[in-house]
Amino acid sequence: MCEPDLAGMLEEMGRKVGISFCGEEKIAAYEQAARSVGLTPVRLMPSASPQVAELDGLMLTGGTDINPQLYGQDADPETSSPDDDRDAMELSLLREALRNDLPVLAICRGMQLLNVAQGGTLHQHLSSVSMHEQRQPCQLPGQHRAVHDIVVTQNSKLASIIGTGTHEVNSRHHQAIDHLGEGLDITAVSPDGVVEAVEVPGKRFAVAVQWHPEDRIAVSEEDRRLFESFAEAVREPQGRENGLRARTMQ
């Protein structure tokens, strides 16, 4: 009988993914999604957050609206009060992760933050908000129902993960990308033209989606594949070498 590869198991368990803290109730779904694909979640909070060099991947989560001042606008009446400490923490971590080619999965607010980090702007309140802001608090974790379609473009990282064409997603946002940030590609849109996914070409994994795949991971093969692909990028030897190099340079 073969002995278990204890060293390999310990190494896999050590693949740490920073997940931005969005409240005890909401973060559980992101942490469970990370664990389900073999990753170890590490909570990121302004009060005590690890450095990018201590992480093997970065996951940006949903939550409160980004301060419009970060993209040169005054707040719309429908825009929620900002969390400036969280904005600053996530922008710093995201920019460093992109510089070091650390795998990044950005979800909902996370996608909007990526756009702002790249110099883009946001629609502060969508005219088609009834389609996009559909909250479902009573559904089982990981089993939320889909509420509208998206269309994924060809020749994109997202297409290589879930396929081109039409897919069903959940949705609970009232803001979205307006002017696209520099260096980003749009990879999915909804029927009304709202941007549903973007990515940074040339990076190993820098994918952002406007929906919440963590809430459909148990019922959607496409959403599960998104997390599996992220985990594969986190485990790539190149990523590990980049992380070790960053640690050594500190």
Backbone as CSV, one residue per row, in Angstrom:
resi,resn,N_x,N_y,N_z,CA_x,CA_y,CA_z,C_x,C_y,C_z
1,MET,0.847,-1.188,0.000,0.000,0.000,0.000,0.884,1.240,0.000
2,CYS,0.529,2.208,-0.814,1.326,3.431,-0.896,1.080,4.306,0.319
3,GLU,2.157,4.871,0.845,2.041,5.798,1.961,1.503,7.132,1.430
4,PRO,0.649,7.820,2.196,0.146,9.120,1.746,1.285,10.125,1.633
5,ASP,1.197,10.983,0.642,2.199,12.017,0.432,1.941,13.147,1.415
6,LEU,2.466,12.998,2.636,2.193,13.962,3.695,2.733,15.336,3.343
7,ALA,3.917,15.383,2.767,4.499,16.675,2.406,3.631,17.396,1.378
8,GLY,3.146,16.618,0.392,2.287,17.209,-0.631,0.975,17.708,-0.058
9,MET,0.410,16.913,0.879,-0.844,17.318,1.504,-0.668,18.597,2.301
10,LEU,0.440,18.694,3.021,0.686,19.901,3.811,0.888,21.112,2.911
11,GLU,1.558,20.897,1.778,1.776,22.003,0.854,0.450,22.511,0.296
12,GLU,-0.438,21.569,-0.086,-1.734,21.976,-0.623,-2.530,22.736,0.424
13,MET,-2.483,22.253,1.679,-3.212,22.925,2.743,-2.666,24.322,2.998
14,GLY,-1.414,24.549,2.621,-0.790,25.837,2.872,-1.086,26.889,1.827
15,ARG,-1.835,26.543,0.761,-2.143,27.515,-0.276,-3.184,28.496,0.246
16,LYS,-2.715,29.646,0.680,-3.568,30.623,1.355,-4.117,31.651,0.365
17,VAL,-5.418,31.856,0.436,-6.085,32.846,-0.406,-6.696,33.919,0.488
18,GLY,-6.261,35.149,0.293,-6.819,36.258,1.047,-8.217,36.585,0.542
19,ILE,-9.178,36.694,1.468,-10.563,37.007,1.120,-10.986,38.244,1.902
20,SER,-11.381,39.283,1.191,-11.733,40.530,1.869,-12.978,40.325,2.736
21,PHE,-12.877,40.768,3.971,-13.942,40.557,4.957,-15.134,41.444,4.625
22,CYS,-16.324,40.832,4.590,-17.547,41.560,4.228,-18.665,41.292,5.234
23,GLY,-18.282,40.927,6.460,-19.256,40.607,7.501,-19.328,39.114,7.736
24,GLU,-19.589,38.718,8.984,-19.584,37.308,9.354,-20.559,36.472,8.535
25,GLU,-21.752,36.992,8.304,-22.761,36.209,7.599,-22.405,36.028,6.129
26,LYS,-21.923,37.084,5.482,-21.675,37.028,4.041,-20.379,36.309,3.679
27,ILE,-19.359,36.428,4.527,-18.060,35.876,4.145,-18.055,34.349,4.179
28,ALA,-18.991,33.760,4.911,-19.018,32.297,5.040,-19.115,31.611,3.679
29,ALA,-19.899,32.157,2.766,-20.075,31.530,1.453,-18.782,31.561,0.651
30,TYR,-18.043,32.662,0.721,-16.765,32.768,0.009,-15.744,31.792,0.599
31,GLU,-15.701,31.726,1.930,-14.755,30.818,2.581,-15.079,29.362,2.255
32,GLN,-16.357,29.012,2.243,-16.745,27.650,1.912,-16.391,27.319,0.478
33,ALA,-16.599,28.272,-0.429,-16.246,28.047,-1.833,-14.750,27.803,-1.970
34,ALA,-13.935,28.570,-1.251,-12.486,28.385,-1.299,-12.090,27.016,-0.755
35,ARG,-12.665,26.638,0.370,-12.338,25.341,0.968,-12.776,24.192,0.071
36,SER,-13.889,24.361,-0.638,-14.409,23.278,-1.470,-13.488,22.938,-2.632
37,VAL,-12.595,23.864,-2.997,-11.622,23.588,-4.064,-10.209,23.453,-3.492
38,GLY,-10.118,23.200,-2.188,-8.844,22.871,-1.566,-7.972,24.027,-1.159
39,LEU,-8.551,25.230,-1.033,-7.762,26.401,-0.647,-8.033,26.770,0.810
40,THR,-7.074,27.441,1.411,-7.210,27.890,2.796,-7.533,29.374,2.821
41,PRO,-8.747,29.766,3.254,-9.100,31.187,3.273,-8.446,31.937,4.426
42,VAL,-8.016,33.142,4.126,-7.443,34.046,5.136,-8.209,35.357,5.055
43,ARG,-8.821,35.762,6.138,-9.625,36.982,6.123,-8.740,38.230,6.033
44,LEU,-9.166,39.143,5.183,-8.445,40.406,5.007,-9.267,41.536,5.614
45,MET,-8.689,42.202,6.609,-9.369,43.312,7.273,-8.387,44.462,7.452
46,PRO,-8.862,45.702,7.381,-7.955,46.845,7.547,-7.196,46.832,8.868
47,SER,-7.824,46.272,9.909,-7.190,46.275,11.231,-6.028,45.305,11.336
48,ALA,-6.093,44.197,10.594,-5.031,43.183,10.669,-5.078,42.348,9.411
49,SER,-4.308,42.737,8.407,-4.342,42.046,7.132,-2.939,41.621,6.732
50,PRO,-2.771,40.378,6.229,-1.442,39.948,5.789,-1.001,40.686,4.535
51,GLN,0.275,40.652,4.273,0.823,41.227,3.059,0.589,40.270,1.891
52,VAL,0.586,40.813,0.684,0.408,39.982,-0.499,1.468,38.888,-0.551
53,ALA,2.667,39.195,-0.099,3.752,38.211,-0.132,3.458,36.996,0.727
54,GLU,2.508,37.095,1.646,2.138,35.970,2.499,0.994,35.151,1.902
55,LEU,0.483,35.550,0.729,-0.677,34.915,0.134,-0.309,34.237,-1.183
56,ASP,-1.147,33.281,-1.576,-0.981,32.601,-2.860,-2.062,32.998,-3.851
57,GLY,-3.054,33.760,-3.400,-4.117,34.239,-4.261,-4.936,35.274,-3.525
58,LEU,-5.745,36.025,-4.282,-6.547,37.101,-3.705,-7.973,37.001,-4.235
59,MET,-8.950,37.025,-3.321,-10.360,37.024,-3.693,-11.008,38.271,-3.117
60,LEU,-11.549,39.109,-4.002,-12.245,40.317,-3.588,-13.743,40.063,-3.619
61,THR,-14.431,40.398,-2.546,-15.821,40.017,-2.350,-16.781,41.179,-2.573
62,GLY,-18.080,40.885,-2.433,-19.110,41.912,-2.533,-19.180,42.743,-1.265
63,GLY,-20.080,43.712,-1.280,-20.235,44.550,-0.096,-20.673,45.957,-0.438
64,THR,-20.337,46.885,0.439,-20.782,48.264,0.320,-20.216,48.941,-0.923
65,ASP,-20.885,50.006,-1.362,-20.444,50.729,-2.553,-19.080,51.382,-2.345
66,ILE,-18.299,51.425,-3.411,-16.992,52.078,-3.400,-17.186,53.590,-3.346
67,ASN,-16.331,54.275,-2.611,-16.432,55.732,-2.518,-16.285,56.355,-3.904
68,PRO,-17.300,57.081,-4.405,-17.223,57.662,-5.747,-16.080,58.654,-5.931
69,GLN,-15.576,59.206,-4.831,-14.447,60.124,-4.947,-13.228,59.444,-5.559
70,LEU,-13.149,58.102,-5.425,-12.017,57.373,-5.990,-12.046,57.353,-7.504
71,TYR,-13.209,57.626,-8.099,-13.268,57.738,-9.559,-13.800,59.100,-10.000
72,GLY,-13.596,60.105,-9.142,-13.820,61.488,-9.526,-15.255,61.934,-9.592
73,GLN,-16.141,61.322,-8.795,-17.549,61.707,-8.822,-18.057,62.002,-7.414
74,ASP,-19.124,62.807,-7.344,-19.853,62.981,-6.101,-20.817,61.810,-5.930
75,ALA,-21.211,61.571,-4.699,-22.081,60.430,-4.419,-23.497,60.678,-4.904
76,ASP,-24.053,59.675,-5.580,-25.455,59.674,-5.972,-26.304,59.427,-4.720
77,PRO,-27.539,59.938,-4.672,-28.395,59.672,-3.507,-28.597,58.189,-3.220
78,GLU,-28.496,57.339,-4.247,-28.692,55.900,-4.064,-27.418,55.165,-3.640
79,THR,-26.286,55.871,-3.603,-25.015,55.235,-3.245,-24.875,55.157,-1.732
80,SER,-24.480,53.983,-1.242,-24.365,53.777,0.203,-23.143,54.480,0.769
81,SER,-23.143,54.647,2.083,-22.003,55.279,2.751,-20.756,54.425,2.533
82,PRO,-19.629,55.054,2.220,-18.428,54.276,1.886,-17.738,53.701,3.113
83,ASP,-16.954,52.682,2.858,-16.050,52.118,3.860,-14.644,52.429,3.364
84,ASP,-14.140,53.613,3.725,-12.877,54.086,3.163,-11.698,53.198,3.546
85,ASP,-11.731,52.642,4.752,-10.629,51.776,5.176,-10.582,50.506,4.319
86,ARG,-11.745,49.941,4.048,-11.782,48.749,3.194,-11.351,49.087,1.761
87,ASP,-11.844,50.202,1.239,-11.443,50.628,-0.105,-9.922,50.713,-0.216
88,ALA,-9.313,51.378,0.751,-7.859,51.582,0.712,-7.106,50.266,0.819
89,MET,-7.559,49.386,1.725,-6.893,48.093,1.900,-6.962,47.270,0.619
90,GLU,-8.157,47.169,0.051,-8.331,46.321,-1.127,-7.591,46.878,-2.340
91,LEU,-7.612,48.194,-2.507,-6.893,48.780,-3.638,-5.398,48.502,-3.531
92,SER,-4.850,48.626,-2.331,-3.433,48.370,-2.133,-3.090,46.912,-2.415
93,LEU,-3.874,45.990,-1.860,-3.624,44.563,-2.070,-3.800,44.176,-3.536
94,LEU,-4.833,44.714,-4.172,-5.099,44.385,-5.568,-3.965,44.849,-6.469
95,ARG,-3.520,46.070,-6.289,-2.457,46.592,-7.148,-1.167,45.798,-6.973
96,GLU,-0.866,45.419,-5.735,0.343,44.625,-5.508,0.188,43.218,-6.088
97,ALA,-1.013,42.654,-5.957,-1.254,41.316,-6.522,-1.077,41.332,-8.036
98,LEU,-1.586,42.353,-8.705,-1.444,42.441,-10.153,0.015,42.636,-10.553
99,ARG,0.741,43.434,-9.786,2.173,43.637,-10.084,2.949,42.329,-9.982
100,ASN,2.564,41.482,-9.021,3.274,40.226,-8.796,2.641,39.037,-9.524
101,ASP,1.644,39.319,-10.373,0.942,38.277,-11.125,0.381,37.203,-10.204
102,LEU,-0.155,37.626,-9.066,-0.822,36.717,-8.140,-2.243,36.479,-8.652
103,PRO,-2.737,35.252,-8.640,-4.098,35.005,-9.108,-5.126,35.838,-8.345
104,VAL,-6.041,36.466,-9.091,-7.077,37.317,-8.509,-8.440,36.890,-9.044
105,LEU,-9.380,36.660,-8.124,-10.771,36.439,-8.476,-11.574,37.540,-7.785
106,ALA,-12.204,38.401,-8.583,-12.937,39.547,-8.043,-14.423,39.359,-8.308
107,ILE,-15.233,39.524,-7.260,-16.659,39.208,-7.333,-17.491,40.437,-6.954
108,CYS,-18.454,40.785,-7.802,-19.408,41.870,-7.593,-18.694,43.190,-7.283
109,ARG,-18.734,43.672,-6.060,-17.993,44.872,-5.692,-16.524,44.728,-6.092
110,GLY,-15.992,43.509,-5.969,-14.597,43.273,-6.330,-14.313,43.601,-7.778
111,MET,-15.262,43.280,-8.686,-15.081,43.630,-10.085,-15.106,45.140,-10.265
112,GLN,-16.005,45.807,-9.563,-16.087,47.262,-9.641,-14.800,47.905,-9.115
113,LEU,-14.243,47.330,-8.053,-12.999,47.855,-7.510,-11.854,47.683,-8.495
114,LEU,-11.793,46.547,-9.172,-10.770,46.333,-10.193,-10.876,47.397,-11.273
115,ASN,-12.088,47.708,-11.699,-12.273,48.732,-12.728,-11.800,50.097,-12.243
116,VAL,-12.141,50.442,-11.006,-11.709,51.724,-10.432,-10.191,51.757,-10.283
117,ALA,-9.606,50.649,-9.858,-8.149,50.584,-9.701,-7.434,50.839,-11.020
118,GLN,-8.097,50.486,-12.122,-7.505,50.662,-13.455,-7.937,51.976,-14.110
119,GLY,-8.510,52.880,-13.310,-8.864,54.202,-13.823,-10.251,54.311,-14.404
120,GLY,-11.091,53.297,-14.233,-12.441,53.326,-14.769,-13.431,53.969,-13.810
121,THR,-14.684,54.092,-14.264,-15.753,54.674,-13.453,-16.920,53.707,-13.358
122,LEU,-17.896,54.062,-12.502,-19.053,53.204,-12.267,-20.363,53.941,-12.513
123,HIS,-21.381,53.194,-12.963,-22.761,53.652,-12.873,-23.142,53.523,-11.401
124,GLN,-23.493,54.635,-10.768,-23.789,54.559,-9.341,-25.159,53.954,-9.038
125,HIS,-26.075,53.983,-10.020,-27.376,53.334,-9.812,-27.962,53.026,-11.183
126,LEU,-28.100,51.743,-11.483,-28.550,51.315,-12.795,-30.021,51.641,-13.033
127,SER,-30.334,52.050,-14.261,-31.737,52.269,-14.616,-32.499,50.947,-14.659
128,SER,-31.780,49.861,-14.936,-32.397,48.524,-14.981,-32.156,47.764,-13.679
129,VAL,-32.210,48.487,-12.560,-31.863,47.892,-11.270,-32.787,46.726,-10.912
130,SER,-34.039,46.742,-11.397,-34.965,45.657,-11.060,-34.486,44.313,-11.586
131,MET,-33.732,44.313,-12.692,-33.163,43.072,-13.215,-31.978,42.608,-12.387
132,HIS,-31.180,43.548,-11.933,-29.873,43.206,-11.377,-29.837,43.096,-9.848
133,GLU,-30.717,43.785,-9.157,-30.687,43.734,-7.687,-31.824,42.853,-7.193
134,GLN,-31.581,41.555,-7.230,-32.584,40.580,-6.811,-32.018,39.754,-5.663
135,ARG,-32.337,40.160,-4.461,-31.797,39.504,-3.269,-32.634,38.291,-2.906
136,GLN,-31.949,37.247,-2.415,-32.607,35.975,-2.131,-32.129,35.436,-0.784
137,PRO,-32.539,36.069,0.305,-31.970,35.723,1.607,-32.375,34.376,2.169
138,CYS,-33.449,33.761,1.655,-33.963,32.541,2.277,-33.493,31.261,1.600
139,GLN,-32.662,31.355,0.588,-32.252,30.151,-0.121,-31.073,29.468,0.566
140,LEU,-30.938,28.178,0.302,-29.875,27.404,0.919,-28.512,27.868,0.422
141,PRO,-27.495,27.844,1.297,-26.148,28.254,0.878,-25.675,27.452,-0.326
142,GLY,-25.123,28.164,-1.306,-24.592,27.512,-2.496,-25.638,27.078,-3.498
143,GLN,-26.926,27.332,-3.204,-27.997,26.840,-4.067,-28.950,27.952,-4.507
144,HIS,-28.458,29.166,-4.595,-29.319,30.266,-5.022,-29.735,30.070,-6.479
145,ARG,-30.904,30.539,-6.811,-31.402,30.374,-8.177,-30.842,31.462,-9.087
146,ALA,-30.808,31.179,-10.371,-30.401,32.166,-11.367,-31.564,33.122,-11.637
147,VAL,-31.240,34.368,-12.042,-32.297,35.353,-12.275,-32.223,36.015,-13.649
148,HIS,-31.063,35.959,-14.317,-30.997,36.466,-15.686,-29.814,35.839,-16.414
149,ASP,-29.788,36.042,-17.722,-28.729,35.480,-18.549,-27.576,36.468,-18.728
150,ILE,-26.423,35.922,-19.100,-25.298,36.707,-19.587,-24.794,36.040,-20.861
151,VAL,-24.045,36.776,-21.642,-23.410,36.220,-22.832,-21.905,36.393,-22.699
152,VAL,-21.165,35.296,-22.747,-19.713,35.294,-22.604,-19.064,35.390,-23.982
153,THR,-18.077,36.270,-24.110,-17.419,36.482,-25.392,-16.377,35.402,-25.663
154,GLN,-16.039,35.254,-26.926,-15.034,34.280,-27.324,-13.626,34.771,-26.986
155,ASN,-12.677,33.836,-27.014,-11.246,34.145,-26.870,-10.941,34.899,-25.582
156,SER,-11.544,34.472,-24.496,-11.291,35.074,-23.190,-10.981,33.980,-22.185
157,LYS,-10.376,34.368,-21.086,-10.116,33.421,-20.004,-11.431,32.850,-19.480
158,LEU,-12.423,33.730,-19.313,-13.712,33.268,-18.809,-14.326,32.232,-19.743
159,ALA,-14.219,32.469,-21.054,-14.759,31.514,-22.026,-14.064,30.166,-21.923
160,SER,-12.759,30.181,-21.663,-12.029,28.921,-21.535,-12.447,28.151,-20.287
161,ILE,-13.049,28.859,-19.320,-13.462,28.223,-18.069,-14.890,27.709,-18.144
162,ILE,-15.815,28.567,-18.564,-17.232,28.179,-18.536,-17.854,28.071,-19.917
163,GLY,-17.106,28.457,-20.959,-17.623,28.355,-22.306,-18.222,29.663,-22.796
164,THR,-18.254,29.833,-24.108,-18.848,31.029,-24.694,-20.375,30.893,-24.714
165,GLY,-21.023,31.975,-25.125,-22.473,31.936,-25.283,-23.222,32.300,-24.021
166,THR,-24.450,31.821,-23.924,-25.378,32.231,-22.871,-25.256,31.347,-21.630
167,HIS,-25.248,32.011,-20.470,-25.219,31.313,-19.181,-26.178,32.009,-18.222
168,GLU,-26.675,31.265,-17.248,-27.554,31.828,-16.225,-26.746,32.218,-14.995
169,VAL,-27.091,33.371,-14.396,-26.400,33.825,-13.187,-27.417,34.391,-12.198
170,ASN,-27.000,34.468,-10.948,-27.762,35.222,-9.950,-27.329,36.691,-10.025
171,SER,-27.921,37.543,-9.216,-27.596,38.966,-9.356,-28.158,39.744,-8.174
172,ARG,-27.319,40.585,-7.544,-27.825,41.445,-6.477,-26.962,42.708,-6.350
173,HIS,-26.848,43.440,-7.450,-26.064,44.680,-7.440,-26.881,45.812,-8.047
174,HIS,-26.610,47.026,-7.606,-27.293,48.170,-8.198,-26.317,49.078,-8.932
175,GLN,-25.007,48.789,-8.821,-23.989,49.539,-9.542,-23.297,48.624,-10.546
176,ALA,-22.581,49.245,-11.492,-21.896,48.452,-12.514,-20.850,49.317,-13.200
177,ILE,-20.014,48.693,-14.001,-18.980,49.405,-14.737,-19.608,50.370,-15.739
178,ASP,-19.070,51.587,-15.773,-19.458,52.575,-16.785,-18.315,52.677,-17.797
179,HIS,-17.366,53.594,-17.571,-16.189,53.657,-18.444,-15.202,52.576,-18.012
180,LEU,-14.751,51.806,-18.977,-13.879,50.670,-18.693,-12.478,51.134,-18.312
181,GLY,-11.907,50.503,-17.285,-10.560,50.825,-16.853,-9.502,50.394,-17.868
182,GLU,-8.356,51.025,-17.787,-7.263,50.744,-18.718,-6.757,49.310,-18.542
183,GLY,-6.528,48.643,-19.662,-5.957,47.302,-19.629,-6.931,46.201,-19.310
184,LEU,-8.237,46.499,-19.288,-9.241,45.481,-19.015,-9.976,45.095,-20.291
185,ASP,-10.383,43.838,-20.378,-11.222,43.357,-21.466,-12.586,42.973,-20.917
186,ILE,-13.644,43.392,-21.592,-14.986,42.953,-21.232,-15.194,41.543,-21.782
187,THR,-15.641,40.635,-20.933,-15.778,39.237,-21.355,-17.186,38.692,-21.209
188,ALA,-18.112,39.466,-20.647,-19.505,39.045,-20.584,-20.390,40.261,-20.369
189,VAL,-21.600,40.219,-20.938,-22.583,41.287,-20.756,-23.951,40.661,-20.531
190,SER,-24.854,41.422,-19.911,-26.235,40.995,-19.727,-27.072,41.478,-20.909
191,PRO,-28.319,41.029,-21.027,-29.143,41.424,-22.173,-29.327,42.929,-22.320
192,ASP,-29.255,43.689,-21.222,-29.420,45.141,-21.302,-28.091,45.866,-21.478
193,GLY,-27.017,45.118,-21.702,-25.725,45.726,-21.984,-24.846,45.993,-20.784
194,VAL,-25.296,45.647,-19.592,-24.467,45.842,-18.394,-23.282,44.882,-18.439
195,VAL,-22.109,45.397,-18.096,-20.898,44.572,-18.072,-20.999,43.564,-16.935
196,GLU,-20.841,42.298,-17.264,-20.979,41.225,-16.275,-19.662,40.533,-15.944
197,ALA,-18.621,40.762,-16.733,-17.317,40.169,-16.426,-16.234,40.927,-17.176
198,VAL,-15.076,41.042,-16.534,-13.890,41.619,-17.158,-12.690,40.795,-16.729
199,GLU,-11.582,40.972,-17.425,-10.339,40.317,-17.022,-9.151,41.143,-17.483
200,VAL,-8.003,40.835,-16.907,-6.757,41.506,-17.286,-5.982,40.554,-18.179
201,PRO,-5.943,40.803,-19.483,-5.210,39.906,-20.381,-3.721,39.930,-20.071
202,GLY,-3.073,38.793,-20.267,-1.639,38.712,-20.017,-1.285,38.257,-18.613
203,LYS,-2.265,38.258,-17.702,-2.040,37.747,-16.352,-2.411,36.266,-16.295
204,ARG,-1.796,35.540,-15.366,-2.110,34.118,-15.244,-3.586,33.912,-14.910
205,PHE,-4.102,34.698,-13.972,-5.517,34.633,-13.626,-5.898,35.936,-12.956
206,ALA,-6.622,36.787,-13.682,-7.173,38.023,-13.123,-8.556,38.187,-13.733
207,VAL,-9.519,37.508,-13.127,-10.877,37.402,-13.656,-11.839,38.031,-12.658
208,ALA,-12.788,38.802,-13.188,-13.767,39.469,-12.333,-15.161,39.253,-12.896
209,VAL,-16.114,38.953,-12.016,-17.499,38.733,-12.424,-18.423,39.569,-11.563
210,GLN,-19.548,39.998,-12.171,-20.478,40.856,-11.452,-21.482,40.060,-10.618
211,TRP,-21.678,38.784,-10.943,-22.614,37.961,-10.179,-21.923,37.338,-8.976
212,HIS,-22.620,36.434,-8.287,-22.101,35.830,-7.053,-21.981,34.313,-7.213
213,PRO,-20.885,33.832,-7.810,-20.729,32.382,-8.017,-20.644,31.591,-6.723
214,GLU,-20.204,32.218,-5.646,-20.093,31.500,-4.373,-21.467,31.035,-3.884
215,ASP,-22.533,31.721,-4.325,-23.874,31.368,-3.883,-24.560,30.354,-4.785
216,ARG,-23.853,29.883,-5.834,-24.434,28.864,-6.723,-23.471,27.703,-6.961
217,ILE,-22.448,27.624,-6.145,-21.395,26.636,-6.386,-21.916,25.211,-6.263
218,ALA,-22.999,24.993,-5.517,-23.535,23.641,-5.331,-24.516,23.235,-6.425
219,VAL,-24.981,24.189,-7.225,-25.995,23.873,-8.237,-25.588,24.280,-9.643
220,SER,-24.460,24.959,-9.783,-24.018,25.444,-11.092,-22.619,24.919,-11.398
221,GLU,-22.531,24.076,-12.409,-21.234,23.550,-12.806,-20.304,24.676,-13.263
222,GLU,-20.860,25.671,-13.960,-20.042,26.786,-14.446,-19.437,27.577,-13.288
223,ASP,-20.248,27.854,-12.270,-19.733,28.613,-11.132,-18.686,27.819,-10.365
224,ARG,-18.884,26.527,-10.258,-17.869,25.706,-9.583,-16.569,25.692,-10.388
225,ARG,-16.688,25.618,-11.710,-15.484,25.615,-12.543,-14.701,26.921,-12.390
226,LEU,-15.400,28.006,-12.136,-14.718,29.283,-11.933,-13.797,29.212,-10.712
227,PHE,-14.289,28.643,-9.626,-13.462,28.496,-8.427,-12.372,27.439,-8.638
228,GLU,-12.679,26.379,-9.351,-11.673,25.351,-9.612,-10.528,25.909,-10.457
229,SER,-10.865,26.720,-11.438,-9.829,27.319,-12.283,-8.965,28.286,-11.488
230,PHE,-9.595,29.046,-10.610,-8.847,29.938,-9.722,-7.892,29.132,-8.849
231,ALA,-8.378,28.033,-8.289,-7.534,27.190,-7.437,-6.370,26.596,-8.226
232,GLU,-6.616,26.204,-9.470,-5.529,25.677,-10.303,-4.446,26.731,-10.519
233,ALA,-4.851,27.972,-10.740,-3.871,29.053,-10.926,-3.083,29.290,-9.646
234,VAL,-3.772,29.213,-8.499,-3.093,29.405,-7.210,-2.029,28.336,-7.000
235,ARG,-2.299,27.123,-7.472,-1.378,26.004,-7.244,-0.250,25.935,-8.267
236,GLU,-0.300,26.721,-9.315,0.742,26.664,-10.339,2.110,26.955,-9.734
237,PRO,3.127,26.180,-10.113,4.470,26.434,-9.594,4.947,27.861,-9.811
238,GLN,4.583,28.451,-10.956,5.006,29.825,-11.241,4.494,30.786,-10.178
239,GLY,3.233,30.567,-9.764,2.665,31.431,-8.744,3.374,31.270,-7.419
240,ARG,3.706,30.031,-7.080,4.418,29.764,-5.831,5.789,30.426,-5.848
241,GLU,6.468,30.334,-6.999,7.784,30.955,-7.117,7.695,32.466,-6.992
242,ASN,6.652,33.082,-7.584,6.481,34.521,-7.462,6.275,34.935,-6.014
243,GLY,5.461,34.142,-5.294,5.222,34.453,-3.898,6.475,34.346,-3.059
244,LEU,7.262,33.285,-3.292,8.506,33.120,-2.542,9.496,34.237,-2.862
245,ARG,9.531,34.661,-4.137,10.430,35.740,-4.530,10.041,37.046,-3.828
246,ALA,8.734,37.300,-3.756,8.287,38.509,-3.089,8.617,38.477,-1.605
247,ARG,8.511,37.279,-0.987,8.842,37.161,0.427,10.328,37.453,0.645
248,THR,11.166,36.931,-0.246,12.612,37.100,-0.109,13.034,38.554,-0.255
249,MET,12.322,39.290,-1.118,12.692,40.684,-1.371,12.292,41.615,-0.239
250,GLN,11.425,41.162,0.658,10.988,42.042,1.737,12.076,42.253,2.775
